[in-house]
Amino acid sequence: MKALLPVLLTLSLAACGADTATSAAAVAAAKKQEVEQAEATKARVQQQLDEANAMMQKRLQETDQQTR
């Protein structure tokens, strides 16, 4: 009986470690997805800013040509 107790404790602690590792892996996967979504949003916003800047530049050129 005394030999069985350490074995059971070891097994129960090992199971907790597996749960912790699984939880950590799930959190890491979720964070990875958040980062990917943030990068996609950043790229989309940058594209919109570039388009707005190009339109503004075009309008400035058109206005400049009209005033000559």
Distance bins in CASP14 RR format, pairs under 12 A and 6 or more apart:
PFRMAT RR
TARGET T0000
AUTHOR 0000-0000-0000
RMODE 2
METHOD distances of the structure
MODEL  1
1 7 0 0 0 0 0 1 0 0 0 0 0
1 8 0 0 0 0 0 1 0 0 0 0 0
2 8 0 0 0 0 0 1 0 0 0 0 0
2 9 0 0 0 0 0 1 0 0 0 0 0
3 9 0 0 0 0 0 1 0 0 0 0 0
3 10 0 0 0 0 0 1 0 0 0 0 0
4 10 0 0 0 0 0 1 0 0 0 0 0
4 11 0 0 0 0 0 1 0 0 0 0 0
5 11 0 0 0 0 0 1 0 0 0 0 0
5 12 0 0 0 0 0 1 0 0 0 0 0
6 12 0 0 0 0 0 1 0 0 0 0 0
6 13 0 0 0 0 0 1 0 0 0 0 0
7 13 0 0 0 0 0 1 0 0 0 0 0
7 14 0 0 0 0 0 1 0 0 0 0 0
8 14 0 0 0 0 0 1 0 0 0 0 0
8 15 0 0 0 0 0 1 0 0 0 0 0
9 15 0 0 0 0 0 1 0 0 0 0 0
9 16 0 0 0 0 0 1 0 0 0 0 0
10 16 0 0 0 0 0 1 0 0 0 0 0
10 17 0 0 0 0 0 1 0 0 0 0 0
11 17 0 0 0 0 0 1 0 0 0 0 0
11 18 0 0 0 0 0 1 0 0 0 0 0
12 18 0 0 0 0 0 1 0 0 0 0 0
12 19 0 0 0 0 0 1 0 0 0 0 0
13 19 0 0 0 0 0 1 0 0 0 0 0
13 20 0 0 0 0 0 1 0 0 0 0 0
14 20 0 0 0 0 0 1 0 0 0 0 0
14 21 0 0 0 0 0 1 0 0 0 0 0
15 21 0 0 0 0 0 1 0 0 0 0 0
15 22 0 0 0 0 0 1 0 0 0 0 0
16 22 0 0 0 0 0 1 0 0 0 0 0
16 23 0 0 0 0 0 1 0 0 0 0 0
17 23 0 0 0 0 1 0 0 0 0 0 0
17 24 0 0 0 0 1 0 0 0 0 0 0
17 25 0 0 0 0 0 1 0 0 0 0 0
18 24 0 0 0 0 0 1 0 0 0 0 0
18 25 0 0 0 0 0 1 0 0 0 0 0
19 25 0 0 0 0 0 1 0 0 0 0 0
19 26 0 0 0 0 0 1 0 0 0 0 0
20 26 0 0 0 0 0 1 0 0 0 0 0
20 27 0 0 0 0 0 1 0 0 0 0 0
21 27 0 0 0 0 0 1 0 0 0 0 0
21 28 0 0 0 0 0 1 0 0 0 0 0
22 28 0 0 0 0 0 1 0 0 0 0 0
22 29 0 0 0 0 0 1 0 0 0 0 0
23 29 0 0 0 0 0 1 0 0 0 0 0
23 30 0 0 0 0 0 1 0 0 0 0 0
24 30 0 0 0 0 0 1 0 0 0 0 0
24 31 0 0 0 0 0 1 0 0 0 0 0
25 31 0 0 0 0 0 1 0 0 0 0 0
25 32 0 0 0 0 0 1 0 0 0 0 0
26 32 0 0 0 0 0 1 0 0 0 0 0
26 33 0 0 0 0 0 1 0 0 0 0 0
27 33 0 0 0 0 0 1 0 0 0 0 0
27 34 0 0 0 0 0 1 0 0 0 0 0
28 34 0 0 0 0 0 1 0 0 0 0 0
28 35 0 0 0 0 0 1 0 0 0 0 0
29 35 0 0 0 0 0 1 0 0 0 0 0
29 36 0 0 0 0 0 1 0 0 0 0 0
30 36 0 0 0 0 0 1 0 0 0 0 0
30 37 0 0 0 0 0 1 0 0 0 0 0
31 37 0 0 0 0 0 1 0 0 0 0 0
31 38 0 0 0 0 0 1 0 0 0 0 0
32 38 0 0 0 0 0 1 0 0 0 0 0
32 39 0 0 0 0 0 1 0 0 0 0 0
33 39 0 0 0 0 0 1 0 0 0 0 0
33 40 0 0 0 0 0 1 0 0 0 0 0
34 40 0 0 0 0 0 1 0 0 0 0 0
34 41 0 0 0 0 0 1 0 0 0 0 0
35 41 0 0 0 0 0 1 0 0 0 0 0
35 42 0 0 0 0 0 1 0 0 0 0 0
36 42 0 0 0 0 0 1 0 0 0 0 0
36 43 0 0 0 0 0 1 0 0 0 0 0
37 43 0 0 0 0 0 1 0 0 0 0 0
37 44 0 0 0 0 0 1 0 0 0 0 0
38 44 0 0 0 0 0 1 0 0 0 0 0
38 45 0 0 0 0 0 1 0 0 0 0 0
39 45 0 0 0 0 0 1 0 0 0 0 0
39 46 0 0 0 0 0 1 0 0 0 0 0
40 46 0 0 0 0 0 1 0 0 0 0 0
40 47 0 0 0 0 0 1 0 0 0 0 0
41 47 0 0 0 0 0 1 0 0 0 0 0
41 48 0 0 0 0 0 1 0 0 0 0 0
42 48 0 0 0 0 0 1 0 0 0 0 0
42 49 0 0 0 0 0 1 0 0 0 0 0
43 49 0 0 0 0 0 1 0 0 0 0 0
43 50 0 0 0 0 0 1 0 0 0 0 0
44 50 0 0 0 0 0 1 0 0 0 0 0
44 51 0 0 0 0 0 1 0 0 0 0 0
45 51 0 0 0 0 0 1 0 0 0 0 0
45 52 0 0 0 0 0 1 0 0 0 0 0
46 52 0 0 0 0 0 1 0 0 0 0 0
46 53 0 0 0 0 0 1 0 0 0 0 0
47 53 0 0 0 0 0 1 0 0 0 0 0
47 54 0 0 0 0 0 1 0 0 0 0 0
48 54 0 0 0 0 0 1 0 0 0 0 0
48 55 0 0 0 0 0 1 0 0 0 0 0
49 55 0 0 0 0 0 1 0 0 0 0 0
49 56 0 0 0 0 0 1 0 0 0 0 0
50 56 0 0 0 0 0 1 0 0 0 0 0
50 57 0 0 0 0 0 1 0 0 0 0 0
51 57 0 0 0 0 0 1 0 0 0 0 0
51 58 0 0 0 0 0 1 0 0 0 0 0
52 58 0 0 0 0 0 1 0 0 0 0 0
52 59 0 0 0 0 0 1 0 0 0 0 0
53 59 0 0 0 0 0 1 0 0 0 0 0
53 60 0 0 0 0 0 1 0 0 0 0 0
54 60 0 0 0 0 0 1 0 0 0 0 0
54 61 0 0 0 0 0 1 0 0 0 0 0
55 61 0 0 0 0 0 1 0 0 0 0 0
55 62 0 0 0 0 0 1 0 0 0 0 0
56 62 0 0 0 0 0 1 0 0 0 0 0
56 63 0 0 0 0 0 1 0 0 0 0 0
57 63 0 0 0 0 0 1 0 0 0 0 0
57 64 0 0 0 0 0 1 0 0 0 0 0
58 64 0 0 0 0 0 1 0 0 0 0 0
58 65 0 0 0 0 0 1 0 0 0 0 0
59 65 0 0 0 0 0 1 0 0 0 0 0
59 66 0 0 0 0 0 1 0 0 0 0 0
60 66 0 0 0 0 0 1 0 0 0 0 0
60 67 0 0 0 0 0 1 0 0 0 0 0
61 67 0 0 0 0 0 1 0 0 0 0 0
61 68 0 0 0 0 0 1 0 0 0 0 0
62 68 0 0 0 0 0 1 0 0 0 0 0
END
